[in-house]
């Protein structure tokens, strides 16, 4: 999330979505995997969390995509803060990423949790 309370989203298909990944062997934690994704995909390395917010701010449990069979999908969502200028400028210029207002996030559980986390000021 940036200083204007927008959430960084990456181009996916015909729109934007929140970044997701599976942890890899070099990741020492789930939050470490999330930080690696930010650095690799967007160039953002200078992030911070609010005190007491170092863990996941939301755990999503949903059905996995049909191609995975009868499974559930568990997503750990982290909230990192960054300045909007911290992203590689080419990511925004080429449309590979965008800062999206919270009200436009397409995942209701994430949108609602952010609204609560920010004290209703989303």
N, C-alpha and C positions, 0 to 999 in steps of 0.2 A: 504494500500500500504506500502511496506517495503522500506528499504534504497536502495535497488537495483531496485526500481520501478516495483516490481512485485505485483500482486493483489492476495489476499488470496481467494481461491476457495474451496468449500466443495464438497466431493464425492456425486454425484447424478446419479443414474443409472449406465451407463457404463463409465461416464466421470466425469468432474468437472463442477460446476456451481457457480455463485455468490450466496451468501447467501440471502435468502428472508424470510420474516415472516409477519404475521399480528400482529398489535399492540394488547396488552392485557390490561386488566383493570389497572394493576399496572404501566403501562408506562405513564409517564407524557408528553411525546412528541414522535414524530416519530424518532427523533435522539436518544432519550432515549431507544426506542424499539430496534434500531439498535445496540446500545452499550450493551444492555442486551443480544442480540443474540451473539455478539462477546464473551462476558464473559461466557455465558452458553455453547456454542458449542465448543469454542476453548481455553478458559481460558485466552484470552487476555483482560486485564483490563487497561493497561497503553497505552493509545492512545492519540493522539493530532490532531488538525486540523491546517491548515495554517491560519494566520490572514485573516479575511474576507471570509473564506470558511466554516463557521460553519453550514450553511444551506445545503439543497440538492444541489449536483453539477449537477444533471440531474433528470428530471422528464420524465419517459417513459409512453406513453399511447399506449396500444396495445389491441387487442381483447383478451378477457378472454378465457381460455381453453373451448373447446366444451361442456364439461359436466356442465359448469355454464350457458349455454344458451346464449342468445344475450346480452352480457354485455361487457363493456370495463374494462381493468385492468390498474390501475394507480400505477406506481412504483416510489417511491422516493428513489433515490440513494445518499448515503452519502459517502464522501471520508475521511476516517480516516487514519492517519499514525501510524505505529507501527514498532518496530524492528522485524526482522524475527525470532529472538530467543524468542520473547514474547509468541508465541503460545506453547501450551502443546506439548512437543516433541513427545508424543505418537500419536498425530494427524497426524504428518508428517510421522512418522515411520510406522504406520498402513495403510497409504494411505487414511485416512479419510479427509485429507485436503492437499492442495499443494499451493505453491507460483507460480503463473502463470505469465509469461511475458505478458505485455500488448498486444503485437502483436498476442497472442494466445487466447485472450478473444473472445468468440463466439458471442457476442452481438455487432453488428456494432456501435450502438449509444453510448454504453459505451466506446468502444475502441476509437472511434473518439473524444468523449468529453474528455477522459483522455489525448489523444494526444494534443488537444488544451489547456487543463488545464496546461499541463507540458511545454507549449511553443514549441510544435513540437518536443520535445526531447524524445519521447516514443520509 
